[in-house]
């Protein structure tokens, strides 16, 4: 999810499309939160670990 967010962020910057930039930032933030929760050993949704 973080990698997809980075790709959309770069595409949004290069193509000057604001919605891609916004979606990229949101995906990076959500991916980082899920990564931190998974690293802490907390259950994320139905999964015991989130990679």
mmCIF file of the N, C-alpha and C atoms, coordinates in Angstrom:
data_MODEL
# 
_entry.id   MODEL 
# 
loop_
_atom_site.group_PDB 
_atom_site.id 
_atom_site.type_symbol 
_atom_site.label_atom_id 
_atom_site.label_alt_id 
_atom_site.label_comp_id 
_atom_site.label_asym_id 
_atom_site.label_entity_id 
_atom_site.label_seq_id 
_atom_site.pdbx_PDB_ins_code 
_atom_site.Cartn_x 
_atom_site.Cartn_y 
_atom_site.Cartn_z 
_atom_site.occupancy 
_atom_site.B_iso_or_equiv 
_atom_site.pdbx_formal_charge 
_atom_site.auth_seq_id 
_atom_site.auth_comp_id 
_atom_site.auth_asym_id 
_atom_site.auth_atom_id 
_atom_site.pdbx_PDB_model_num 
ATOM 1   N N  . UNK A 1 1  ? 0.826  -1.181  0.000   1.00 0.00 ? 1  UNK A N  1 
ATOM 2   C CA . UNK A 1 1  ? 0.000  0.000   0.000   1.00 0.00 ? 1  UNK A CA 1 
ATOM 3   C C  . UNK A 1 1  ? 0.877  1.254   0.000   1.00 0.00 ? 1  UNK A C  1 
ATOM 4   N N  . UNK A 1 2  ? 1.969  1.187   0.716   1.00 0.00 ? 2  UNK A N  1 
ATOM 5   C CA . UNK A 1 2  ? 2.884  2.334   0.753   1.00 0.00 ? 2  UNK A CA 1 
ATOM 6   C C  . UNK A 1 2  ? 3.529  2.542   -0.617  1.00 0.00 ? 2  UNK A C  1 
ATOM 7   N N  . UNK A 1 3  ? 3.898  1.449   -1.257  1.00 0.00 ? 3  UNK A N  1 
ATOM 8   C CA . UNK A 1 3  ? 4.530  1.554   -2.580  1.00 0.00 ? 3  UNK A CA 1 
ATOM 9   C C  . UNK A 1 3  ? 3.533  2.111   -3.603  1.00 0.00 ? 3  UNK A C  1 
ATOM 10  N N  . UNK A 1 4  ? 2.289  1.639   -3.547  1.00 0.00 ? 4  UNK A N  1 
ATOM 11  C CA . UNK A 1 4  ? 1.263  2.174   -4.447  1.00 0.00 ? 4  UNK A CA 1 
ATOM 12  C C  . UNK A 1 4  ? 1.041  3.661   -4.189  1.00 0.00 ? 4  UNK A C  1 
ATOM 13  N N  . UNK A 1 5  ? 1.055  4.066   -2.931  1.00 0.00 ? 5  UNK A N  1 
ATOM 14  C CA . UNK A 1 5  ? 0.920  5.471   -2.589  1.00 0.00 ? 5  UNK A CA 1 
ATOM 15  C C  . UNK A 1 5  ? 2.059  6.310   -3.141  1.00 0.00 ? 5  UNK A C  1 
ATOM 16  N N  . UNK A 1 6  ? 3.271  5.777   -3.059  1.00 0.00 ? 6  UNK A N  1 
ATOM 17  C CA . UNK A 1 6  ? 4.427  6.494   -3.613  1.00 0.00 ? 6  UNK A CA 1 
ATOM 18  C C  . UNK A 1 6  ? 4.324  6.632   -5.128  1.00 0.00 ? 6  UNK A C  1 
ATOM 19  N N  . UNK A 1 7  ? 3.877  5.570   -5.786  1.00 0.00 ? 7  UNK A N  1 
ATOM 20  C CA . UNK A 1 7  ? 3.729  5.618   -7.242  1.00 0.00 ? 7  UNK A CA 1 
ATOM 21  C C  . UNK A 1 7  ? 2.698  6.672   -7.628  1.00 0.00 ? 7  UNK A C  1 
ATOM 22  N N  . UNK A 1 8  ? 1.556  6.682   -6.939  1.00 0.00 ? 8  UNK A N  1 
ATOM 23  C CA . UNK A 1 8  ? 0.526  7.674   -7.251  1.00 0.00 ? 8  UNK A CA 1 
ATOM 24  C C  . UNK A 1 8  ? 0.993  9.087   -6.926  1.00 0.00 ? 8  UNK A C  1 
ATOM 25  N N  . UNK A 1 9  ? 1.767  9.229   -5.863  1.00 0.00 ? 9  UNK A N  1 
ATOM 26  C CA . UNK A 1 9  ? 2.294  10.536  -5.503  1.00 0.00 ? 9  UNK A CA 1 
ATOM 27  C C  . UNK A 1 9  ? 3.219  11.072  -6.584  1.00 0.00 ? 9  UNK A C  1 
ATOM 28  N N  . UNK A 1 10 ? 4.094  10.215  -7.096  1.00 0.00 ? 10 UNK A N  1 
ATOM 29  C CA . UNK A 1 10 ? 5.016  10.626  -8.156  1.00 0.00 ? 10 UNK A CA 1 
ATOM 30  C C  . UNK A 1 10 ? 4.248  10.928  -9.443  1.00 0.00 ? 10 UNK A C  1 
ATOM 31  N N  . UNK A 1 11 ? 3.301  10.064  -9.795  1.00 0.00 ? 11 UNK A N  1 
ATOM 32  C CA . UNK A 1 11 ? 2.510  10.316  -11.003 1.00 0.00 ? 11 UNK A CA 1 
ATOM 33  C C  . UNK A 1 11 ? 1.711  11.610  -10.889 1.00 0.00 ? 11 UNK A C  1 
ATOM 34  N N  . UNK A 1 12 ? 1.163  11.862  -9.717  1.00 0.00 ? 12 UNK A N  1 
ATOM 35  C CA . UNK A 1 12 ? 0.412  13.090  -9.516  1.00 0.00 ? 12 UNK A CA 1 
ATOM 36  C C  . UNK A 1 12 ? 1.285  14.322  -9.648  1.00 0.00 ? 12 UNK A C  1 
ATOM 37  N N  . UNK A 1 13 ? 2.533  14.224  -9.187  1.00 0.00 ? 13 UNK A N  1 
ATOM 38  C CA . UNK A 1 13 ? 3.450  15.361  -9.292  1.00 0.00 ? 13 UNK A CA 1 
ATOM 39  C C  . UNK A 1 13 ? 3.917  15.565  -10.732 1.00 0.00 ? 13 UNK A C  1 
ATOM 40  N N  . UNK A 1 14 ? 4.219  14.468  -11.419 1.00 0.00 ? 14 UNK A N  1 
ATOM 41  C CA . UNK A 1 14 ? 4.734  14.565  -12.788 1.00 0.00 ? 14 UNK A CA 1 
ATOM 42  C C  . UNK A 1 14 ? 3.639  15.014  -13.757 1.00 0.00 ? 14 UNK A C  1 
ATOM 43  N N  . UNK A 1 15 ? 2.460  14.419  -13.630 1.00 0.00 ? 15 UNK A N  1 
ATOM 44  C CA . UNK A 1 15 ? 1.370  14.726  -14.550 1.00 0.00 ? 15 UNK A CA 1 
ATOM 45  C C  . UNK A 1 15 ? 0.542  15.932  -14.099 1.00 0.00 ? 15 UNK A C  1 
ATOM 46  N N  . UNK A 1 16 ? 0.833  16.462  -12.937 1.00 0.00 ? 16 UNK A N  1 
ATOM 47  C CA . UNK A 1 16 ? 0.141  17.616  -12.370 1.00 0.00 ? 16 UNK A CA 1 
ATOM 48  C C  . UNK A 1 16 ? -1.362 17.350  -12.230 1.00 0.00 ? 16 UNK A C  1 
ATOM 49  N N  . UNK A 1 17 ? -1.664 16.180  -11.624 1.00 0.00 ? 17 UNK A N  1 
ATOM 50  C CA . UNK A 1 17 ? -3.045 15.791  -11.364 1.00 0.00 ? 17 UNK A CA 1 
ATOM 51  C C  . UNK A 1 17 ? -3.217 15.753  -9.847  1.00 0.00 ? 17 UNK A C  1 
ATOM 52  N N  . UNK A 1 18 ? -4.030 16.665  -9.330  1.00 0.00 ? 18 UNK A N  1 
ATOM 53  C CA . UNK A 1 18 ? -4.176 16.818  -7.890  1.00 0.00 ? 18 UNK A CA 1 
ATOM 54  C C  . UNK A 1 18 ? -4.803 15.632  -7.183  1.00 0.00 ? 18 UNK A C  1 
ATOM 55  N N  . UNK A 1 19 ? -5.748 14.950  -7.839  1.00 0.00 ? 19 UNK A N  1 
ATOM 56  C CA . UNK A 1 19 ? -6.425 13.831  -7.193  1.00 0.00 ? 19 UNK A CA 1 
ATOM 57  C C  . UNK A 1 19 ? -5.466 12.661  -6.965  1.00 0.00 ? 19 UNK A C  1 
ATOM 58  N N  . UNK A 1 20 ? -4.532 12.427  -7.898  1.00 0.00 ? 20 UNK A N  1 
ATOM 59  C CA . UNK A 1 20 ? -3.539 11.372  -7.706  1.00 0.00 ? 20 UNK A CA 1 
ATOM 60  C C  . UNK A 1 20 ? -2.628 11.700  -6.537  1.00 0.00 ? 20 UNK A C  1 
ATOM 61  N N  . UNK A 1 21 ? -2.270 12.967  -6.411  1.00 0.00 ? 21 UNK A N  1 
ATOM 62  C CA . UNK A 1 21 ? -1.427 13.428  -5.307  1.00 0.00 ? 21 UNK A CA 1 
ATOM 63  C C  . UNK A 1 21 ? -2.131 13.163  -3.969  1.00 0.00 ? 21 UNK A C  1 
ATOM 64  N N  . UNK A 1 22 ? -3.413 13.505  -3.902  1.00 0.00 ? 22 UNK A N  1 
ATOM 65  C CA . UNK A 1 22 ? -4.180 13.330  -2.671  1.00 0.00 ? 22 UNK A CA 1 
ATOM 66  C C  . UNK A 1 22 ? -4.350 11.860  -2.317  1.00 0.00 ? 22 UNK A C  1 
ATOM 67  N N  . UNK A 1 23 ? -4.713 11.041  -3.285  1.00 0.00 ? 23 UNK A N  1 
ATOM 68  C CA . UNK A 1 23 ? -4.891 9.608   -3.044  1.00 0.00 ? 23 UNK A CA 1 
ATOM 69  C C  . UNK A 1 23 ? -3.562 8.974   -2.631  1.00 0.00 ? 23 UNK A C  1 
ATOM 70  N N  . UNK A 1 24 ? -2.467 9.408   -3.239  1.00 0.00 ? 24 UNK A N  1 
ATOM 71  C CA . UNK A 1 24 ? -1.149 8.888   -2.877  1.00 0.00 ? 24 UNK A CA 1 
ATOM 72  C C  . UNK A 1 24 ? -0.797 9.182   -1.434  1.00 0.00 ? 24 UNK A C  1 
ATOM 73  N N  . UNK A 1 25 ? -1.059 10.396  -0.980  1.00 0.00 ? 25 UNK A N  1 
ATOM 74  C CA . UNK A 1 25 ? -0.770 10.752  0.413   1.00 0.00 ? 25 UNK A CA 1 
ATOM 75  C C  . UNK A 1 25 ? -1.628 9.928   1.367   1.00 0.00 ? 25 UNK A C  1 
ATOM 76  N N  . UNK A 1 26 ? -2.912 9.757   1.029   1.00 0.00 ? 26 UNK A N  1 
ATOM 77  C CA . UNK A 1 26 ? -3.800 8.975   1.886   1.00 0.00 ? 26 UNK A CA 1 
ATOM 78  C C  . UNK A 1 26 ? -3.327 7.528   1.978   1.00 0.00 ? 26 UNK A C  1 
ATOM 79  N N  . UNK A 1 27 ? -2.941 6.936   0.857   1.00 0.00 ? 27 UNK A N  1 
ATOM 80  C CA . UNK A 1 27 ? -2.476 5.550   0.873   1.00 0.00 ? 27 UNK A CA 1 
ATOM 81  C C  . UNK A 1 27 ? -1.181 5.403   1.667   1.00 0.00 ? 27 UNK A C  1 
ATOM 82  N N  . UNK A 1 28 ? -0.293 6.374   1.578   1.00 0.00 ? 28 UNK A N  1 
ATOM 83  C CA . UNK A 1 28 ? 0.948  6.312   2.349   1.00 0.00 ? 28 UNK A CA 1 
ATOM 84  C C  . UNK A 1 28 ? 0.652  6.364   3.844   1.00 0.00 ? 28 UNK A C  1 
ATOM 85  N N  . UNK A 1 29 ? -0.245 7.254   4.244   1.00 0.00 ? 29 UNK A N  1 
ATOM 86  C CA . UNK A 1 29 ? -0.576 7.382   5.673   1.00 0.00 ? 29 UNK A CA 1 
ATOM 87  C C  . UNK A 1 29 ? -1.256 6.110   6.192   1.00 0.00 ? 29 UNK A C  1 
ATOM 88  N N  . UNK A 1 30 ? -2.235 5.598   5.455   1.00 0.00 ? 30 UNK A N  1 
ATOM 89  C CA . UNK A 1 30 ? -2.929 4.381   5.884   1.00 0.00 ? 30 UNK A CA 1 
ATOM 90  C C  . UNK A 1 30 ? -1.966 3.194   5.909   1.00 0.00 ? 30 UNK A C  1 
ATOM 91  N N  . UNK A 1 31 ? -1.121 3.068   4.912   1.00 0.00 ? 31 UNK A N  1 
ATOM 92  C CA . UNK A 1 31 ? -0.138 1.989   4.890   1.00 0.00 ? 31 UNK A CA 1 
ATOM 93  C C  . UNK A 1 31 ? 0.827  2.068   6.048   1.00 0.00 ? 31 UNK A C  1 
ATOM 94  N N  . UNK A 1 32 ? 1.265  3.277   6.400   1.00 0.00 ? 32 UNK A N  1 
ATOM 95  C CA . UNK A 1 32 ? 2.179  3.444   7.529   1.00 0.00 ? 32 UNK A CA 1 
ATOM 96  C C  . UNK A 1 32 ? 1.497  3.072   8.844   1.00 0.00 ? 32 UNK A C  1 
ATOM 97  N N  . UNK A 1 33 ? 0.229  3.456   9.000   1.00 0.00 ? 33 UNK A N  1 
ATOM 98  C CA . UNK A 1 33 ? -0.501 3.105   10.222  1.00 0.00 ? 33 UNK A CA 1 
ATOM 99  C C  . UNK A 1 33 ? -0.660 1.594   10.341  1.00 0.00 ? 33 UNK A C  1 
ATOM 100 N N  . UNK A 1 34 ? -1.032 0.935   9.240   1.00 0.00 ? 34 UNK A N  1 
ATOM 101 C CA . UNK A 1 34 ? -1.175 -0.521  9.269   1.00 0.00 ? 34 UNK A CA 1 
ATOM 102 C C  . UNK A 1 34 ? 0.163  -1.211  9.538   1.00 0.00 ? 34 UNK A C  1 
ATOM 103 N N  . UNK A 1 35 ? 1.235  -0.661  8.987   1.00 0.00 ? 35 UNK A N  1 
ATOM 104 C CA . UNK A 1 35 ? 2.561  -1.229  9.201   1.00 0.00 ? 35 UNK A CA 1 
ATOM 105 C C  . UNK A 1 35 ? 2.958  -1.115  10.669  1.00 0.00 ? 35 UNK A C  1 
ATOM 106 N N  . UNK A 1 36 ? 2.711  0.037   11.267  1.00 0.00 ? 36 UNK A N  1 
ATOM 107 C CA . UNK A 1 36 ? 3.052  0.240   12.679  1.00 0.00 ? 36 UNK A CA 1 
ATOM 108 C C  . UNK A 1 36 ? 2.222  -0.681  13.570  1.00 0.00 ? 36 UNK A C  1 
ATOM 109 N N  . UNK A 1 37 ? 0.919  -0.774  13.301  1.00 0.00 ? 37 UNK A N  1 
ATOM 110 C CA . UNK A 1 37 ? 0.075  -1.669  14.102  1.00 0.00 ? 37 UNK A CA 1 
ATOM 111 C C  . UNK A 1 37 ? 0.506  -3.123  13.965  1.00 0.00 ? 37 UNK A C  1 
ATOM 112 N N  . UNK A 1 38 ? 0.851  -3.527  12.752  1.00 0.00 ? 38 UNK A N  1 
ATOM 113 C CA . UNK A 1 38 ? 1.314  -4.900  12.547  1.00 0.00 ? 38 UNK A CA 1 
ATOM 114 C C  . UNK A 1 38 ? 2.641  -5.163  13.221  1.00 0.00 ? 38 UNK A C  1 
ATOM 115 N N  . UNK A 1 39 ? 3.527  -4.170  13.243  1.00 0.00 ? 39 UNK A N  1 
ATOM 116 C CA . UNK A 1 39 ? 4.830  -4.341  13.894  1.00 0.00 ? 39 UNK A CA 1 
ATOM 117 C C  . UNK A 1 39 ? 4.685  -4.421  15.411  1.00 0.00 ? 39 UNK A C  1 
ATOM 118 N N  . UNK A 1 40 ? 3.638  -3.798  15.943  1.00 0.00 ? 40 UNK A N  1 
ATOM 119 C CA . UNK A 1 40 ? 3.399  -3.844  17.389  1.00 0.00 ? 40 UNK A CA 1 
ATOM 120 C C  . UNK A 1 40 ? 2.762  -5.158  17.818  1.00 0.00 ? 40 UNK A C  1 
ATOM 121 N N  . UNK A 1 41 ? 2.392  -5.989  16.861  1.00 0.00 ? 41 UNK A N  1 
ATOM 122 C CA . UNK A 1 41 ? 1.802  -7.281  17.176  1.00 0.00 ? 41 UNK A CA 1 
ATOM 123 C C  . UNK A 1 41 ? 0.299  -7.237  17.361  1.00 0.00 ? 41 UNK A C  1 
ATOM 124 N N  . UNK A 1 42 ? -0.326 -6.126  16.987  1.00 0.00 ? 42 UNK A N  1 
ATOM 125 C CA . UNK A 1 42 ? -1.769 -6.004  17.117  1.00 0.00 ? 42 UNK A CA 1 
ATOM 126 C C  . UNK A 1 42 ? -2.448 -6.623  15.901  1.00 0.00 ? 42 UNK A C  1 
ATOM 127 N N  . UNK A 1 43 ? -3.633 -7.139  16.124  1.00 0.00 ? 43 UNK A N  1 
ATOM 128 C CA . UNK A 1 43 ? -4.411 -7.712  15.027  1.00 0.00 ? 43 UNK A CA 1 
ATOM 129 C C  . UNK A 1 43 ? -4.992 -6.582  14.182  1.00 0.00 ? 43 UNK A C  1 
ATOM 130 N N  . UNK A 1 44 ? -4.792 -6.679  12.876  1.00 0.00 ? 44 UNK A N  1 
ATOM 131 C CA . UNK A 1 44 ? -5.313 -5.679  11.949  1.00 0.00 ? 44 UNK A CA 1 
ATOM 132 C C  . UNK A 1 44 ? -6.382 -6.362  11.110  1.00 0.00 ? 44 UNK A C  1 
ATOM 133 N N  . UNK A 1 45 ? -7.645 -6.066  11.413  1.00 0.00 ? 45 UNK A N  1 
ATOM 134 C CA . UNK A 1 45 ? -8.734 -6.740  10.724  1.00 0.00 ? 45 UNK A CA 1 
ATOM 135 C C  . UNK A 1 45 ? -8.708 -8.226  11.057  1.00 0.00 ? 45 UNK A C  1 
ATOM 136 N N  . UNK A 1 46 ? -8.899 -9.082  10.073  1.00 0.00 ? 46 UNK A N  1 
ATOM 137 C CA . UNK A 1 46 ? -8.902 -10.513 10.350  1.00 0.00 ? 46 UNK A CA 1 
ATOM 138 C C  . UNK A 1 46 ? -7.499 -11.119 10.432  1.00 0.00 ? 46 UNK A C  1 
ATOM 139 N N  . UNK A 1 47 ? -6.475 -10.335 10.139  1.00 0.00 ? 47 UNK A N  1 
ATOM 140 C CA . UNK A 1 47 ? -5.118 -10.867 10.099  1.00 0.00 ? 47 UNK A CA 1 
ATOM 141 C C  . UNK A 1 47 ? -4.411 -10.662 11.436  1.00 0.00 ? 47 UNK A C  1 
ATOM 142 N N  . UNK A 1 48 ? -3.625 -11.647 11.826  1.00 0.00 ? 48 UNK A N  1 
ATOM 143 C CA . UNK A 1 48 ? -2.822 -11.487 13.035  1.00 0.00 ? 48 UNK A CA 1 
ATOM 144 C C  . UNK A 1 48 ? -1.604 -10.604 12.754  1.00 0.00 ? 48 UNK A C  1 
ATOM 145 N N  . UNK A 1 49 ? -1.142 -10.610 11.512  1.00 0.00 ? 49 UNK A N  1 
ATOM 146 C CA . UNK A 1 49 ? 0.005  -9.798  11.121  1.00 0.00 ? 49 UNK A CA 1 
ATOM 147 C C  . UNK A 1 49 ? -0.310 -9.109  9.803   1.00 0.00 ? 49 UNK A C  1 
ATOM 148 N N  . UNK A 1 50 ? 0.152  -7.884  9.659   1.00 0.00 ? 50 UNK A N  1 
ATOM 149 C CA . UNK A 1 50 ? -0.015 -7.162  8.398   1.00 0.00 ? 50 UNK A CA 1 
ATOM 150 C C  . UNK A 1 50 ? 1.368  -6.876  7.850   1.00 0.00 ? 50 UNK A C  1 
ATOM 151 N N  . UNK A 1 51 ? 1.648  -7.376  6.638   1.00 0.00 ? 51 UNK A N  1 
ATOM 152 C CA . UNK A 1 51 ? 2.978  -7.152  6.058   1.00 0.00 ? 51 UNK A CA 1 
ATOM 153 C C  . UNK A 1 51 ? 2.883  -6.047  5.065   1.00 0.00 ? 51 UNK A C  1 
# 
